[in-house]
Structures are given as C-alpha cells and as structure tokens.
Amino acid sequence: MTKRIEKISLYINDDEKVLDVGCDSALLSINLAKRGIYSIASDLRSNIIENAEKNIKENLKKYISFRVGSGITLKEEENDFTLVMAGMGSYLMIDILRSTNKKFKKIITISNNNHDMLRREFLSLGYIVDKEEIIKERNKYYNLIIFKEGYKKYKDEELIIGINHINQELLSEKNIILINKYKQILKKLKDVDRIKELERTIQILESSI
C-alpha cells in the first residue's frame, strides 16, 4: 500500500461510503473493505477494472462495486458518498466536479501541482478547504486536500499556500523547492504581468517558511 493510499484511508471514517474515481488497482477500496467500509472503484479503462476485480479476495467482494466510466459514476439514487480523486491532475479533477450535479459532503484530492487553482475552482463549485497535508513519496511532494461543502472568501495567501496544513515541516520543504523552481522560470519570462504575478507568489511562499 502506498503512503498516499494509507493517508487517504486515515481520513475516511468507518460510517462513510466512498467513490474512488480513477481507482487504478483499487488499493484504496481493498484497504477500506478490510475495515468493512463500502466503496465504488471506478475507472475509465475497462482492463484496469478487470484486473482489479481479479485481485479481490472473496470475503471482501461484498464491500466493493466496480464500474467502468469517466467522471462520477454514481446512479441517481446513490447519494451521501465521500468522493476521492487521487490518480489524476488538478485540471481533470475540476472538470469531473464541474460535469456532475451530485453533491458531496467530503471530497479528498491528492495531486502534485496547481493547488491554488484547485482551491479557487472548488470554491466556485461550493466546496471549501477543511484541512491539508503534504505527503512525500519517492522524492515527490503531493498535497492531500480535504474539501467540505461551504462558501468562503479566501485570501491570496490561503489560495497559494493552503489552509490548515497538518505537517508544517513538509510544507516548508515543498515550498522551498517551489520557490527555487519559480525563480528559474522568472529568468526566462518576458511578459510583465506574468512576472509580477510570479514574484507575488514567491513572496507569499517565502513568508510561509
């Protein structure tokens, strides 16, 4: 089990039902099934679903449903699910949430870039940040964000740095890498507005360290 799957599991309560979009090998669903938690493992690729089904032990099958499809595969009568999106980029997460009329009390996302945009766009769709945690795995930094229903006005600092981070040490490590990356990008930029925007982002990131 990967560190990311382990972290997601820790943020899911025993009384929740889960929809895992882009489930890959269904490792999350398998882990949740061992706790008696029902989940739907969904993926666009039918071969992924077929292979995942073969790896499920008989005693766990009643806790997992498999579905092939893009985006939210819930039926009309299926409600009150926790949505997990972990195996994709922020742009795709936004597109998936925009394309459904289903509402979720909790959404768990994990990605490694464009988090300011993700927070901003999810806010426009009626979700605010509950808490965040940086996960370091194989020398890459991933940001786990838990969203809940709500409306709030965020400051620029909150959109860029994040809200209610659990691990400040890893957050600082990640932000130092981002600052160095953005400073290198600055050297190549010619667009004045883009330069000002990136300089402002660097300033905000530096204030968080």
Protein Blocks (a to p, Z undefined) as FASTA:
>chain_A
ZZklmmmmmmpcfkbccddehklnommmmmmmmnopacddddfblklmmmmmmmpcfklm
mmpccdddehjfbdfklghiacddfbbcfklmmmmmmmpcbdcfbdcdddfehklmmmmm
mmmnopacfbdcdddeehiacddddddeddddddfklmmnoghifblmlmmmmmmmmmmm
mmmmmmmpmbfklmmmmmmmmmmmmmmZZ
